[in-house]
């Protein structure tokens, strides 16, 4: 895979930021739109979800978690990507904070490892894998 163009670099960065901000805001429709129709999300904290119906169920379940008074803050950094036409691979570091009942804590740090596909000029996740440095349980989700 080749180094990305500046347009692809901005498009992929925007995808990662839109996804994490939508998760934190409980914006299910934006989370869903970040995935291809046949996309997959794999996370040790929330399970594996493949295809639009499964991603939709995950996004709405996650939005209810946020609406119940739990606030997550996904912080991403060190985004690295390579592009080959309409396909790309990207990884970044992940830090997540959880605030609930007036208390904040840091969840297990980790990274996202993603296969991406570009369609209609927009990058989306084909396969998004969450890798944590250690296991933890996210109650209520």
Backbone as CSV, one residue per row, in Angstrom:
resi,resn,N_x,N_y,N_z,CA_x,CA_y,CA_z,C_x,C_y,C_z
1,UNK,0.834,-1.190,0.000,0.000,0.000,0.000,0.873,1.244,0.000
2,UNK,0.367,2.258,-0.646,1.109,3.504,-0.799,0.771,4.495,0.305
3,UNK,1.605,5.519,0.390,1.310,6.616,1.315,0.036,7.314,0.838
4,UNK,-0.798,7.753,1.746,-2.070,8.370,1.349,-1.889,9.780,0.790
5,UNK,-2.814,10.168,-0.085,-2.859,11.546,-0.549,-3.333,12.408,0.620
6,UNK,-3.188,13.706,0.489,-3.641,14.596,1.558,-5.159,14.491,1.721
7,UNK,-5.895,14.311,0.620,-7.350,14.158,0.693,-7.725,12.885,1.439
8,UNK,-7.018,11.786,1.129,-7.300,10.532,1.836,-6.912,10.636,3.306
9,UNK,-5.786,11.269,3.579,-5.357,11.436,4.974,-6.414,12.194,5.776
10,UNK,-6.913,13.293,5.240,-7.952,14.061,5.934,-9.256,13.269,6.026
11,UNK,-9.617,12.550,4.972,-10.848,11.769,4.980,-10.824,10.651,6.008
12,UNK,-9.697,9.967,6.115,-9.566,8.879,7.089,-9.520,9.434,8.502
13,UNK,-8.778,10.510,8.697,-8.746,11.141,10.017,-10.159,11.584,10.420
14,UNK,-10.895,12.175,9.494,-12.263,12.609,9.774,-13.138,11.419,10.169
15,UNK,-12.988,10.297,9.504,-13.764,9.098,9.841,-13.515,8.679,11.285
16,UNK,-12.259,8.602,11.695,-11.924,8.206,13.060,-12.504,9.191,14.084
17,UNK,-12.407,10.479,13.798,-12.914,11.493,14.728,-14.443,11.466,14.771
18,UNK,-15.102,11.376,13.598,-16.571,11.297,13.579,-17.060,10.104,14.390
19,UNK,-16.416,8.964,14.226,-16.828,7.749,14.928,-16.701,7.915,16.439
20,UNK,-15.539,8.341,16.911,-15.332,8.431,18.359,-16.213,9.511,18.980
21,UNK,-16.379,10.646,18.313,-17.248,11.702,18.850,-18.704,11.258,18.848
22,UNK,-19.122,10.521,17.825,-20.501,10.023,17.779,-20.743,9.008,18.891
23,UNK,-19.779,8.134,19.156,-19.916,7.197,20.278,-20.125,7.962,21.577
24,UNK,-19.298,8.969,21.801,-19.356,9.729,23.051,-20.643,10.535,23.188
25,UNK,-21.215,10.965,22.058,-22.429,11.782,22.079,-23.708,10.945,22.043
26,UNK,-23.572,9.624,21.859,-24.760,8.786,21.740,-25.464,8.972,20.409
27,UNK,-24.728,9.357,19.378,-25.266,9.612,18.041,-25.207,8.329,17.213
28,UNK,-26.227,7.493,17.367,-26.242,6.170,16.733,-26.182,6.261,15.213
29,UNK,-26.891,7.201,14.615,-26.944,7.273,13.150,-25.568,7.567,12.549
30,UNK,-24.785,8.423,13.190,-23.436,8.698,12.694,-22.544,7.489,12.870
31,UNK,-22.647,6.793,13.993,-21.867,5.565,14.201,-22.174,4.573,13.091
32,UNK,-23.436,4.351,12.802,-23.849,3.406,11.761,-23.276,3.818,10.417
33,UNK,-23.349,5.105,10.092,-22.868,5.607,8.805,-21.359,5.483,8.639
34,UNK,-20.630,5.274,9.719,-19.169,5.121,9.635,-18.751,3.751,9.119
35,UNK,-19.696,2.814,8.994,-19.389,1.448,8.557,-19.972,1.173,7.174
36,UNK,-19.301,0.301,6.427,-19.861,-0.200,5.178,-21.076,-1.065,5.510
37,UNK,-21.893,-1.357,4.525,-23.095,-2.183,4.733,-22.753,-3.536,5.345
38,UNK,-21.608,-4.097,4.950,-21.198,-5.416,5.453,-20.076,-5.313,6.482
39,UNK,-19.912,-4.137,7.058,-18.813,-3.880,7.996,-18.891,-4.696,9.274
40,UNK,-17.731,-4.803,9.931,-17.602,-5.570,11.173,-16.913,-4.730,12.231
41,UNK,-17.427,-4.825,13.448,-16.800,-4.240,14.634,-16.482,-5.385,15.578
42,UNK,-15.225,-5.471,16.026,-14.802,-6.499,16.970,-14.185,-5.795,18.168
43,UNK,-14.746,-6.068,19.359,-14.244,-5.448,20.580,-14.397,-6.424,21.737
44,UNK,-13.350,-6.599,22.532,-13.491,-7.486,23.689,-14.488,-6.948,24.722
45,UNK,-14.745,-5.643,24.710,-15.668,-5.048,25.688,-17.125,-5.128,25.247
46,UNK,-17.379,-5.133,23.911,-18.771,-5.104,23.437,-19.108,-6.205,22.447
47,UNK,-18.166,-7.091,22.142,-18.452,-8.229,21.269,-18.162,-7.972,19.807
48,UNK,-18.647,-8.894,18.956,-18.451,-8.795,17.509,-19.788,-8.549,16.843
49,UNK,-19.800,-7.594,15.901,-21.019,-7.190,15.212,-20.708,-7.064,13.733
50,UNK,-21.413,-7.831,12.878,-21.163,-7.821,11.444,-22.448,-7.534,10.691
51,UNK,-22.364,-6.620,9.730,-23.500,-6.265,8.893,-24.289,-5.107,9.461
52,UNK,-25.043,-4.431,8.605,-25.770,-3.230,8.996,-26.735,-3.463,10.161
53,UNK,-27.538,-4.555,10.176,-28.437,-4.747,11.321,-27.689,-4.890,12.654
54,UNK,-26.589,-5.607,12.658,-25.825,-5.801,13.898,-25.142,-4.508,14.335
55,UNK,-24.587,-3.755,13.390,-23.957,-2.470,13.714,-25.022,-1.497,14.237
56,UNK,-26.209,-1.522,13.643,-27.304,-0.666,14.091,-27.699,-0.998,15.527
57,UNK,-27.840,-2.283,15.831,-28.198,-2.694,17.195,-27.119,-2.258,18.183
58,UNK,-25.844,-2.448,17.818,-24.743,-2.012,18.676,-24.812,-0.505,18.914
59,UNK,-24.984,0.277,17.851,-24.972,1.742,17.962,-26.103,2.237,18.865
60,UNK,-27.279,1.655,18.728,-28.403,2.077,19.570,-28.210,1.626,21.024
61,UNK,-27.655,0.442,21.217,-27.354,-0.022,22.577,-26.330,0.897,23.236
62,UNK,-25.316,1.294,22.485,-24.292,2.189,22.998,-24.883,3.558,23.312
63,UNK,-25.808,4.042,22.472,-26.459,5.340,22.716,-27.279,5.298,24.001
64,UNK,-27.934,4.177,24.272,-28.700,4.054,25.523,-27.767,4.077,26.725
65,UNK,-26.580,3.508,26.599,-25.578,3.538,27.665,-25.224,4.985,27.984
66,UNK,-24.989,5.776,26.957,-24.654,7.185,27.143,-25.848,7.937,27.728
67,UNK,-27.052,7.641,27.248,-28.255,8.325,27.728,-28.583,7.982,29.189
68,UNK,-28.059,6.857,29.686,-28.339,6.439,31.063,-27.464,7.159,32.098
69,UNK,-26.619,8.080,31.632,-25.818,8.850,32.572,-24.347,8.500,32.590
70,UNK,-23.916,7.595,31.733,-22.498,7.266,31.624,-21.903,8.057,30.467
71,UNK,-20.814,8.746,30.725,-20.169,9.530,29.670,-18.807,8.946,29.351
72,UNK,-18.623,8.548,28.115,-17.322,8.079,27.649,-16.645,9.197,26.866
73,UNK,-15.335,9.211,26.916,-14.521,10.120,26.120,-13.437,9.283,25.450
74,UNK,-13.611,9.031,24.157,-12.621,8.290,23.379,-11.587,9.282,22.854
75,UNK,-10.333,9.072,23.186,-9.239,9.938,22.752,-8.330,9.092,21.874
76,UNK,-8.154,9.525,20.629,-7.312,8.771,19.696,-6.076,9.589,19.354
77,UNK,-4.991,8.870,19.052,-3.742,9.537,18.698,-2.892,8.587,17.861
78,UNK,-1.808,9.112,17.329,-0.833,8.340,16.569,-1.473,7.560,15.426
79,UNK,-2.320,8.235,14.648,-2.997,7.622,13.516,-2.003,7.385,12.388
80,UNK,-1.894,6.131,11.965,-1.004,5.732,10.876,-1.861,5.026,9.835
81,UNK,-1.634,5.335,8.545,-2.460,4.737,7.504,-1.666,4.487,6.246
82,UNK,-2.157,3.534,5.461,-1.649,3.305,4.119,-2.860,3.058,3.225
83,UNK,-2.753,3.492,1.972,-3.886,3.467,1.053,-3.494,2.746,-0.219
84,UNK,-4.439,1.941,-0.743,-4.280,1.274,-2.026,-5.596,1.440,-2.779
85,UNK,-5.691,2.513,-3.557,-6.920,2.790,-4.299,-8.066,3.128,-3.367
86,UNK,-9.127,2.281,-3.409,-10.296,2.523,-2.562,-10.269,1.695,-1.286
87,UNK,-9.100,1.168,-0.949,-8.932,0.393,0.286,-7.769,0.973,1.081
88,UNK,-7.876,0.846,2.405,-6.817,1.374,3.262,-6.744,0.558,4.546
89,UNK,-5.621,0.681,5.212,-5.429,0.101,6.535,-4.980,1.244,7.434
90,UNK,-5.578,1.344,8.612,-5.217,2.424,9.541,-5.252,1.910,10.968
91,UNK,-4.328,2.406,11.778,-4.298,2.089,13.204,-4.084,3.381,13.981
92,UNK,-4.527,3.361,15.232,-4.259,4.491,16.119,-4.314,3.994,17.555
93,UNK,-3.716,4.782,18.441,-3.805,4.493,19.864,-5.159,4.951,20.375
94,UNK,-5.616,4.314,21.441,-6.917,4.603,22.013,-6.807,4.731,23.529
95,UNK,-7.344,5.825,24.039,-7.478,6.035,25.476,-8.943,6.371,25.718
96,UNK,-9.576,5.712,26.699,-10.990,5.950,26.969,-11.187,6.263,28.448
97,UNK,-11.894,7.359,28.694,-12.273,7.750,30.040,-13.762,7.507,30.205
98,UNK,-14.159,7.028,31.378,-15.567,6.817,31.709,-15.901,7.653,32.935
99,UNK,-16.961,8.464,32.811,-17.470,9.217,33.946,-18.873,8.716,34.238
100,UNK,-19.089,8.334,35.492,-20.392,7.842,35.931,-20.548,8.169,37.405
101,UNK,-21.723,8.653,37.767,-22.026,8.990,39.160,-20.991,9.935,39.759
102,UNK,-20.541,10.896,38.972,-19.615,11.907,39.462,-18.180,11.440,39.618
103,UNK,-17.866,10.241,39.145,-16.509,9.699,39.248,-15.983,9.366,37.850
104,UNK,-14.731,9.707,37.598,-14.104,9.395,36.312,-12.995,8.383,36.513
105,UNK,-12.841,7.528,35.504,-11.738,6.559,35.540,-11.256,6.284,34.129
106,UNK,-10.018,5.884,34.048,-9.406,5.519,32.783,-9.658,4.036,32.542
107,UNK,-10.189,3.700,31.372,-10.350,2.303,31.003,-9.037,1.808,30.390
108,UNK,-8.972,0.543,30.058,-7.745,-0.030,29.510,-7.329,0.678,28.223
109,UNK,-6.106,1.156,28.151,-5.652,1.753,26.894,-5.516,0.659,25.835
110,UNK,-5.422,1.072,24.595,-5.283,0.096,23.520,-5.118,0.777,22.189
111,UNK,-5.663,0.114,21.157,-5.573,0.693,19.819,-6.703,0.172,18.949
112,UNK,-6.966,0.912,17.884,-7.875,0.490,16.826,-7.026,-0.022,15.670
113,UNK,-7.434,-1.132,15.076,-6.786,-1.687,13.888,-7.895,-1.865,12.856
114,UNK,-7.842,-1.102,11.766,-9.001,-0.997,10.874,-8.662,-1.215,9.402
115,UNK,-9.554,-1.933,8.737,-9.569,-2.027,7.283,-10.673,-1.080,6.821
116,UNK,-10.357,-0.245,5.825,-11.277,0.792,5.366,-11.587,0.604,3.889
117,UNK,-12.743,1.122,3.476,-13.131,1.117,2.070,-13.724,2.474,1.737
118,UNK,-13.372,2.976,0.559,-13.867,4.272,0.106,-14.930,4.041,-0.969
119,UNK,-16.093,4.647,-0.777,-17.173,4.563,-1.760,-17.865,5.909,-1.822
120,UNK,-18.144,6.373,-3.024,-18.798,7.668,-3.175,-17.987,8.807,-2.588
121,UNK,-16.682,8.660,-2.591,-15.803,9.698,-2.068,-15.664,9.734,-0.562
122,UNK,-16.265,8.768,0.141,-16.203,8.775,1.605,-15.618,7.467,2.135
123,UNK,-14.685,7.608,3.084,-14.095,6.443,3.741,-15.025,5.916,4.822
124,UNK,-15.096,4.568,4.913,-15.883,3.906,5.968,-15.097,2.703,6.478
125,UNK,-15.469,2.251,7.675,-14.848,1.066,8.248,-15.425,-0.190,7.608
126,UNK,-14.547,-1.035,7.104,-14.924,-2.361,6.633,-14.795,-3.358,7.791
127,UNK,-13.712,-3.210,8.536,-13.467,-4.044,9.719,-12.718,-3.201,10.733
128,UNK,-13.310,-3.065,11.907,-12.712,-2.264,12.978,-12.491,-3.187,14.167
129,UNK,-11.243,-3.360,14.542,-10.894,-4.237,15.657,-10.330,-3.376,16.782
130,UNK,-10.871,-3.562,17.974,-10.407,-2.854,19.162,-9.521,-3.816,19.944
131,UNK,-8.326,-3.389,20.232,-7.363,-4.201,20.980,-6.990,-3.449,22.250
132,UNK,-7.271,-4.045,23.400,-6.959,-3.412,24.683,-5.690,-4.017,25.268
133,UNK,-4.981,-3.219,26.066,-3.769,-3.706,26.722,-4.073,-4.738,27.801
134,UNK,-5.310,-4.715,28.335,-5.762,-5.726,29.282,-7.282,-5.747,29.256
135,UNK,-7.880,-6.840,29.688,-9.334,-6.982,29.687,-9.977,-6.102,30.747
136,UNK,-11.210,-5.720,30.484,-12.039,-5.037,31.473,-13.502,-5.269,31.095
137,UNK,-14.378,-4.992,32.022,-15.803,-5.156,31.786,-16.442,-3.768,31.774
138,UNK,-17.256,-3.515,30.773,-17.982,-2.265,30.663,-19.438,-2.567,30.997
139,UNK,-19.786,-2.385,32.270,-21.124,-2.736,32.738,-22.174,-1.781,32.188
140,UNK,-23.323,-2.349,31.842,-24.435,-1.552,31.381,-24.515,-1.379,29.884
141,UNK,-23.614,-2.034,29.170,-23.655,-1.900,27.719,-23.939,-3.220,27.044
